[in-house]
Amino acid sequence: MTTISERTSPAERFQAIIDADEKVEPSDWMPEGYRKTLIRQIAQHAHSEVIGMQPEGNWITRAPTLERKAILIAKVQDEAGHGLYLYSAAETLGVTRDELVELLHTGRQKYSSIFNYPTLTWADIGAIGWLVDGAAITNQVMLTRTSYGPYARAMVRICKEESFHQRQGYEIMLRLCNGTPEQKAMAQDAVNRWWWPALMMFGPHDSESTHTSQSMEWKIKRISNDDLRQHFVDMTVPQAEYLGLTLPDPELRWNPERGHYDFGEIDWDEFWRVVNGHGPMNRDRLEHKIRAWEDGEWVRDAAAAYAEKQQARRAASRTGG
């Protein structure tokens, strides 16, 4: 007697996994479009974690206290780890890390547009933790339930660590807002500059998003861009009120009929300009990344040579050579 798996095609088995809300694993058959979508999304996510080390790493030596330096070092180190988890997840789809890095360096893959803005003051580190990492958590919690197993499992740890990052940023803002008038003004200035880029992190409107519909069908994505953005706004407005900060949107107000906050329209011209490589820091971020990659070539070569030597020794010991 044949089982269902023996009587169905690979495509039907794949769809059955999706319909049952189970996880697709690397050994399972998957449509080529599903694989390519995952590679694009996971790679962009990994690239964003690695590039995202730059704006905050820039402040490690200038953090106001030793404690702040230690916290910021831990956070930047977490981001490097997130990039590692995500590149490893992408590799299970049959692409190498070197290939992904090459695609980033040649501009054929992108990273989040948020990291193309400068960090001008210490308050920017607070705003990034509170707003940028807050937006990241909003977007990423749903990915713990994404349909691809390695990606979902990587996201569980990433989201836990991002939660620490968000609390760290909010605590910086709280200290500044309860400090001197100059410190509170610095916090307000940072919010004025980071609020709209944070809203842009969720991507274009659903009607203009090329990948959302198919990604939702495959359960790679669970919630649409606009719904995630609305959730972030609803969550963040009360936090800003508690801090005594004003979010820079004159159209922001509670709508009792919808049960949500209404907010103004994003400057989509700016969004696409930054996405297409013309933001304030696009060139600097990528040049720094490429230079670090080239400077670290000897480390990768040494690690590969050591691994090769160890493998040869193990083989020799097995054969008695």
Secondary structure, DSSP 8 states (H G I E B T S, - for coil): ---HHHHS-HHHHHHHHHHTT--B-TTS---HHHHHHHHHHHHHHHHHHHHTHHHHHTTGGG-SSHHHHHHHHHHHHHHHHHHHHHHHHHHTTT--HHHHHHHHHTTSS---GGGGS---SHHHHHHIIIIIHHHHHHHHGGGGG-SBHHHHHHHHHHHHHHHHHHHHHHHHHHHHHTS-HHHHHHHHHHHHHHHHHHHHTT-S-GGG-SSHHHHHHTTS--S-HHHHHHHHHHHHHHHHHHHT---S-TT-EEETTTTEEE-----HHHHHHIIIIISTTHHHHHHHHHHHHHHTHHHHHHHHHHHHHHHHHHHHHHHT-
